[in-house]
């Protein structure tokens, strides 16, 4: 059961990553496993052997769903995102709008009465809104990332942008693909991957540099996020809520970031049906989360009872 639930979580994260405006980290936070996700990534970087094994089990289950979701998005849903982007955007808006009250309820202890930290909420909103506002309206880019055009400056630029993009995918808020668009590397990297899959090795160097940037971003950001959640949880929760609220604007503007730009989400093209479906999905996952928590408590109690019985027999 846990494997299925975690695969579904990974699937939802992949769909979010493939949609303009919202990140997989947002979905992880909405569905209540963000802390475990961050701790597992951190364990893979600097944990003990036992911690790494446990983290690998959890992340592998997420990865199964993520790969399925991303493949589905690439092979089947890509045309749907282009043709039905407003329904998809309405769906993810429903995810966030209905999830925010649940997150406030779950983190009530950390934010109630600590209104001096509301500035972090404003900062979160401003960051995502600013990034979205300065996002180009077209996915086209003239940057040539083939081996013959590489230089030290472009290599450093690609490395840094990869770090920033993966950070966005991990943090709740704006998506990494949107940041790649902003920095003009979305289409170049996508084209580089396509060329590599067609065995054109001329694009392999830039993909290696991009990959190292992703690994460096994970190693750096995970430590910071974990520390923030442990030592400055109230401020961090307010910031995350701000990032999520700001991502509503990112979703509204999402259609304008497609390869073929479309008009932003508005009252005319907003789908109330898909918005409500988003809410139903959130509450459905909330029920599943509660079920898993109760199941975990029962399993822990059972282990304790078996341990006590073993001790008595001895």
PESULUR-V907038 format. One record per pair of residues at least 12 apart in sequence whose ideal C-beta (glycine too) atoms are under 8 Angstrom apart, sorted by sequence separation. I is the first residue (numbers start at 0). GAP is how many residues later the second one is. D is the distance in whole Angstrom. If there is no record, write none. Layout:
i-><I;I>
gap-><GAP;GAP>
d-><D;D>
This chain:
i-><24;42;43;164;190;251;252;144;251;12;39;40;164;191;192;250;251;11;12;39;43;163;164;191;38;188;8;39;40;160;164;187;188;191;8;11;39;160;163;188;8;35;160;8;160;36;156;5;157;144;142;23;131;138;141;142;130;134;140;144;140;143;144;127;135;140;142;126;127;131;134;135;140;145;130;134;138;139;140;144;161;165;169;130;133;135;138;157;161;165;169;12;123;161;164;158;161;162;166;170;9;13;17;130;154;157;158;161;162;165;169;5;9;12;13;17;157;160;161;164;165;169;8;9;11;12;13;16;158;159;162;163;166;6;9;10;13;14;146;147;154;158;161;162;166;170;5;6;9;10;13;17;146;149;157;161;165;169;5;8;9;12;13;17;145;146;149;6;7;9;10;11;14;145;146;158;162;2;6;9;10;13;14;144;146;1;5;9;13;17;146;17;145;2;6;144;14;18;17;19;29;29;172;20;26;171;18;19;25;29;170;173;18;21;25;28;172;20;171;172;29;170;171;173;177;186;18;21;29;172;173;21;28;31;172;171;174;15;173;177;180;172;177;20;123;127;131;119;123;126;127;119;122;123;125;126;116;120;123;124;128;131;116;119;120;123;124;127;131;134;138;119;122;123;126;127;130;136;138;139;113;117;120;121;123;124;125;128;132;136;138;116;120;123;124;127;128;131;134;135;137;119;123;127;134;109;110;137;109;113;120;136;106;110;109;110;40;106;37;102;102;103;33;102;99;102;24;28;24;27;99;22;23;24;98;99;22;23;24;25;22;24;25;22;24;95;22;95;22;22;23;95;96;16;21;22;95;20;21;22;20;19;92;95;18;19;20;16;19;92;15;16;17;91;92;16;88;88;88;88;84;85;84;92;44;84;44;89;81;88;40;44;45;80;81;84;44;81;96;85;41;89;90;93;97;101;40;41;89;93;96;97;89;92;93;96;85;89;90;93;94;98;37;41;85;86;89;90;93;94;97;101;85;89;92;93;97;86;87;90;91;94;37;38;86;90;93;94;37;89;93;90;37;34;28;28;25;25;25;22;21;20;21;20;21;19;20;19;20;20;21;20;19;18;19;20;19;19;29;31;30;31;29;32;31;30;11;4;4;1;0;0>
gap-><12;12;12;12;12;12;12;13;13;14;14;14;14;14;14;14;14;15;15;15;15;15;15;15;16;17;18;18;18;18;18;18;18;18;19;19;19;19;19;21;22;22;22;24;24;25;26;27;27;40;41;42;42;42;42;42;43;43;43;43;44;44;44;45;45;45;45;46;46;46;46;46;46;46;47;47;47;47;47;47;47;47;47;48;48;48;48;48;48;48;48;49;49;49;49;50;50;50;50;50;51;51;51;51;51;51;51;51;51;51;51;52;52;52;52;52;52;52;52;52;52;52;53;53;53;53;53;53;53;53;53;53;53;54;54;54;54;54;54;54;54;54;54;54;54;54;55;55;55;55;55;55;55;55;55;55;55;55;56;56;56;56;56;56;56;56;56;57;57;57;57;57;57;57;57;57;57;58;58;58;58;58;58;58;58;59;59;59;59;59;59;60;60;61;61;61;62;62;63;65;65;66;67;68;68;68;69;69;69;69;69;69;70;70;70;70;70;71;71;71;72;72;72;72;72;72;73;73;73;73;73;74;74;74;74;75;75;76;76;76;76;77;79;111;114;114;114;115;115;115;115;116;116;116;116;116;117;117;117;117;117;117;118;118;118;118;118;118;118;118;118;119;119;119;119;119;119;119;119;119;120;120;120;120;120;120;120;120;120;120;120;121;121;121;121;121;121;121;121;121;121;122;122;122;122;123;123;123;124;124;124;124;126;126;127;127;129;130;132;134;137;137;138;138;141;141;143;143;144;144;144;145;145;145;145;145;146;146;146;146;147;147;147;148;148;148;149;149;150;151;151;151;151;152;152;152;152;153;153;153;154;155;155;155;156;157;157;158;158;158;159;159;159;159;159;160;162;163;165;166;169;169;170;172;173;173;174;175;176;176;177;177;177;177;177;177;178;178;178;179;180;180;180;180;180;180;181;181;181;181;181;181;182;182;182;182;183;183;183;183;183;183;184;184;184;184;184;184;184;184;184;184;185;185;185;185;185;186;186;186;186;186;187;187;187;187;187;187;188;188;188;190;191;194;211;215;217;218;221;224;225;226;228;229;229;230;230;231;231;232;232;233;234;235;235;236;237;238;252;253;254;254;255;256;257;258;273;283;287;290;291;294>
d-><8;4;7;8;8;5;8;7;5;5;8;7;5;6;7;7;8;5;6;4;7;6;5;6;7;8;8;5;7;7;8;8;8;8;7;7;5;7;8;6;6;7;5;6;5;7;8;8;7;8;5;8;6;6;8;7;5;6;4;5;7;7;7;5;6;7;5;7;5;7;6;7;5;8;7;5;6;6;6;6;8;7;8;7;6;7;5;6;5;5;7;7;7;8;8;6;8;5;5;7;7;7;8;6;8;5;8;3;7;4;6;7;4;8;4;6;6;7;5;7;6;7;6;6;8;6;7;7;7;7;5;7;8;6;6;4;7;5;8;7;5;4;8;4;4;7;4;7;3;7;3;4;5;6;7;6;7;7;5;6;4;7;4;7;5;7;7;5;6;8;6;7;8;6;8;7;7;5;4;8;4;8;6;7;5;7;7;7;6;7;8;8;8;8;7;4;8;6;7;8;6;7;8;7;7;5;6;8;8;4;8;8;7;5;7;8;3;7;5;7;8;7;5;7;7;8;6;8;7;6;6;7;7;7;5;8;8;7;5;8;6;8;6;7;7;8;8;5;4;8;6;8;6;7;8;7;5;5;7;4;5;6;5;4;7;2;8;3;4;7;7;4;6;4;7;5;8;5;7;8;5;6;6;6;8;5;7;5;8;7;4;5;4;7;4;7;8;5;8;8;8;6;6;6;6;5;6;6;5;8;7;5;8;6;5;6;8;5;8;8;8;7;7;7;7;8;8;4;6;7;6;6;5;5;8;7;5;8;5;4;8;5;6;7;7;6;7;8;6;6;8;6;7;6;8;5;6;7;6;7;6;7;6;8;7;7;6;6;6;5;7;7;8;6;8;7;5;7;5;7;7;7;5;8;7;7;5;7;6;5;6;6;8;8;8;6;7;7;8;6;5;6;8;7;7;7;5;7;4;4;8;4;7;6;6;7;4;8;4;7;5;5;6;5;7;5;4;7;2;8;5;6;6;5;7;5;7;8;7;6;6;7;5;6;5;5;8;6;5;7;7;8;7;6;6;7;8;6;6;7;5;6;7;4;6;8;4;8;8;7;8;4;3;7;7;7;4;6;6;8;5;7;8;8;5;7;8;6;6;7;8;7>
